[in-house]
Amino acid sequence: MSSFNFKFRFRKPANYFFIIPWIAFIPWWGMLVAMLACWAGQGHPIYWFMDSYQFPVFISDIGATNLRPLFISCAGWQGLGYCITLACEFFQRSGYWPFQISKFSSKTTADNNNPRDNYYNSVSSEYTRMMATKHYYMPPYYTKHERNLIIAAFFLAGIGELGLLFCSIFSTALYPHVHISMVSVFVAFLFLSTCCLIAEYFLMGKHYAIFHPLADPSKTKKYEDMRWNEWTGYVWNKFTISAVLKTVWLTLAVIWAIAFGADNGSVSACFEWLLAFWYGLLFIILSADFYVGGRYKESLYFHQIESFEGYYKYDNLISSSDSYNTSDSDGSIDAHMLEIKNQNTSDLASFTNEPIVA
């Protein structure tokens, strides 16, 4: 009889950013379990402010009792943790935080579809060196669109999480109308934030599929030649898989949220508890993104990529090269490459606060 042996090996993470989502949502799940345990330990009571019997009661009903401090603190903790998680993704892909507006670049050749020639192969090689040495914790963005989407997700999440915090502060027992309004704010803005995350990863997956080493060149088109719903290359890459997982998560969340809003009794309460626990899975997906993305330099395929054309930071180098070639008629490539190398060395030194030998 043949035997099937499955061996799972957890590879050492490149960094520990992937722990942040867990720190954010574990207290949230702990709060939910504690609330259910306390309500069960009390004999499943129906509170004085409730209109009729139901089983189970709403989360907000338990949160309006003597467990209100727990509800407020854990809602605020996970909200802050979620926003920090999104900010950390932006930082890992760019090297600065989403609120540092002054560091945003205005143009890239990927956005403007500027022509390139063989000269840029040397710039691509220089960018390969930057990717391997500079302190990017995750692969940088391909265009400004992905960058703008994660920024939008960050600020939309901030508004939504404030809604959840105010929802816990303004209890359903004392401020029922304000409480319901804040629940609506949380649901609406978290939905929009997640949509931005999904769009970001689908766009990155579509770009990455084109120049992935496993992509078939004979079946691969340029990004600008494809329709919005057309994909070529190595489609099922890490970005696409993450986007699909987030889409499945959001689709089920929307279905259950509709079911939650369609009833006002026990069925609605069941879906509320389901959604609250389901919310934690989004943090797990984000943690997996950080873990996999952080190991991109150890990937089997990273060093096989022949061109970084389309990468956000690479296109910034190309833009600077375009400006140089316009003003320099004799085209002294060696001098310009030395200038780029010195500039990148300076960037690397400022990034790590350590002297770099060129």
N, C-alpha and C positions, 0 to 999 in steps of 0.2 A: 504493500500500500504506500503510495507516494504521500509525502508530507509537504505541507506548505508552511514555510517559515517566513514570517514578516519581521523585519528588523527596522526599527525606527531609531534614528540617531539625531539628537538635537544638536545642531551645530552652534558653536559659540557665536553670540551676537556681536556685531561690529560696534555697537554702542548700546546704551540702556534706555534710550528714549521710549522703547516699546513697553516699558513698565508703567509709564505715565497714565495711559488709559485705564489700566487695572487699578491703580491707586485712586482714580477718579470714580469708577463705577462700583467697586466692591463694597464701599460703605453704603451705596444706594441699595444694592441687593440686601445688604445686612439690615438696613432700615425696614425694607419690605418684610423680611422674615420676622424681624422683631415685632412689627406691628401685627402681623397675623398671629404670632404666638401670644402676644398680650391680649388680643381680642378673644382668642380661643380660651386663654387662661381665665378670662373674666366671665366665661360662660356664654359667649356670642351675644352680648347685650345689644339692644336697640336704644340708641342714645336719645336724649330728651328733645333734641332739635330735629329728629327725623320724623317724616310724615307717616311712614308705614313700615311694616316688617319686610325685611329682605335678607337674603343670605347669598353671598357675603355682603358686608357693608362696603361703601366706597373707601378708598385710601384717605381721601380728604375728611371723611367722617371720623376715622380713627385719629387722623392728624389734628383734629379740632379738640381733642381731649387733653389729658395730662401728658400725652406724647407729642404735643405741639412743638416743644423745643427740639426734639429729635427730628421731626419733620422739616423744620426750618433749616437746621444745621446741615442735614444730609442733602436736602434739595439745593442749598447754596453750594455745598462742597462739590457735588457732581456737576453743577452748572459751571462753576469755576474750572473744574477739571476738564470738562468738554471743550471750553474755549481755549484753555492752555494746550490741549491736545492738538487742536487745529492750528494754533499759533506755532507749535513745535514742528508740525509738518512744513509750514511755510519756511521756518527758519532752517530746517534741514535741507530744503531744496534751493535756498537762496543765500543763506549766510546772514540774513538780517530778519527783523521781526515785522509783521504786517502793518504795524502802526508807524514804522519808520518811512514815511511817505517820501522824504527827500532822497532816498536811495533808489527809487524806482527809475528804471530806464525808460526812455520815451519811444525808441524805435529799434527794430531788429530787421534784418534782411528776410527772415522767415515771414514776418508780417507784411513786408512790402514786396516780396517776390523779386528781389534784386538779382541780376545775373551774377554768376560766379565763373571763374576760370581755374586753370590748373594751379595758378599761384596760391590758391586757397588751400591746396593740399598741405602746404607747409604750416599754414595757420591751424588746420585740422590736427596736424601732428602736435603742435604746441598746445592745443586744447586737450588732446589726449593726456599730455603731461600734467596739465592743470587738474583734470578729472582724477588722475591717479594720485596726486600729491596734495591738492588743496583740500581744505576741510569742508567738503560737501558731505553731509551725513547720508543724503539720499540723492538719486539722480536729479539734476536740475530740470527746470521746465523746458518745454520745447518752444512755446510761444508765449506771448503776453496773455493769451486767453486763459490758459491754465492758471497762470499767476493770479489773474483777476478773479477767477472763479473761487480759488481758495480764500482770497481776501473777502469776497462777498459772503462765502460760507462762514467765515470767522465773525463778521459783524452781524449777520443775520442770526447766527447762533447766540451771540451776546444778547440781542434783543429778546429772543425766545427764552433763554435761560433766566433773564430778569423776570419774564412773565411767570415762570415756574416758581421763582423765589417769592414774588409778590403773592402768588397763589397760596403758598404755604403760610405767609404772614397774615393775609386777610382770610381768615378761616371761613369755612362754609357755614359755621354756626352763627357767626356774628356779621359777616359781610357776604352773603350768598351771591349777590349780583356781581360784585367786584371779583369774587373768587372765580365765577364762571367765565368772566371776561378775560381774566389772566390765564385760565386754562386754554382758552381759544388763542390767545397771543402765543403761548408756548407751542401749541400744536402747529399753528400756521407757519411760524418762523422757523421751527425746527424742520418742517417739511421743505421749505425753500432752501434752507442750509444744506440739507441732505441732497436735494436736487443739484445744487452747485457742486458738491463733492462727486456725485455720479458723473456729471458732465465733464469735470476735470479729469477723472480717470479714464473715461471713454476717449477723450481727446488725446491723452498721453498714450493710451493703448494703441490708438490708430496711427500715431506718429511712430511709436516704437516698433510696430509690426512691419514697417517699411524697411528699416535698416537692420533688423534683427539678423544675426548670422544664419539662422535657420530659414529665413525667408527665401523663396524661390525668385531669383532676379527676373526670370522670364515671365512671371505672373504678377510682378510688383509694379504698380504705377507710382508716379510722383503724387505727393499729397494734394497739390493744387489742381491736379487733373482728375481727382476723384469726386464723385458726388458726396453729399453729406452723409448718405446712408450706405456708401460703398466702402468696403474694407478689402485690402490686399496685403499680402505678406504673411508674417507669422502672427495670425490674428489672436490666438489664445495665449497671450503673454500675461505676465503678472498684473499689468495695469487693467487689461480687459477683464480678467477673472475677478479682480477686486470690484470693478464697476458693476459686473453682473451680480455679485453677491450683495452689494449695496442696493441694487435695483430690486432684487428679490426681497430683501429686508424691508425696503420702503413700500413695496406693493402690498405685502402682507400687513404692514402697519396701517396703511391707508384703509384696507378692507376691514380690519378690526376696529379702527377708529370710527368708521361709518357705523359699524354694528354697535359700538359704544354709544354713539350719539342717537341711534334710532330707538333706544329704550331708556327708561328712567328707573329701573328696578334692579332685580338680582342679575338679570342677563347683562345689563350695562355694567354693573360692578365687576362681573367676571371678566369682561373684555378689558376693563380698566386695569385690573391686576395683571392680565396677560400682557397688555401693552407695556406696563411698567417693567416687568421682567424682560420682555423682548427688547426694550430699549438698551439693556446692558449688552446685548449681542453686537450692537453697533460699535461699542468700545472695543470689543474683541477683534472685530474686523479691522479697525483702525490700528490696533496693536500689531496685528499680522502685517499690515502695510509697512509699519515702521521696522519690524524685524526683517522682512524680506528686502525692503528698500535699502536698509542700512548695510546689507551684505552685497551690494551691487559690485563692489570692487573685487569681491571673492567669487563672483559669478563665473561659470565656465565660459560664458559668451562675451563678457565685457571686453576682454583683450582681443577678441576677434572682430570687433566692430571696425570697419575700414574707414568710415566717415561719420562725423558728428553733425553733418549738415542738417539744420533744422533745430538744433539745440539752442535754447534761449541765450545762454552765456556764450556759446560759440558764435552765434550771430552778432553779438556785441563786438567780438573781435573782428568779424568780417566787416562790420560797419566802420570801425576805426581804420581798417585796411582800405576801404573804399575812399575814405576822406584823404588818406595819405597818398594813394595813387593818383587822385585828382590833382593834387598840388605838386607832386614830384614827377616830372616828365621823364627823367632818365630811369625811373623804376629801380632804384637801388634796393633790391629785395633784402640783401644781407643786412644792411643798416636798419631797415625797418623791422626785420625779425629780431634783431638785437634789442631794438626799442620795445617791442612787444614782450620779449623775454624779461627785460628789466622791469617793465610795468607789472607783469604777472608775478615776478619775484617780490616786488614791493607789496602787491596785494596779498601774497601768501605770508609775508613777514608781518603785515598789519593784522592778518587774520589770526595768526598763532602767537603774536607778541614775542617771536623768537627771531634771532638773526638768521637769514637764509644765505647760503653761499651759492651764487649763480653758476 
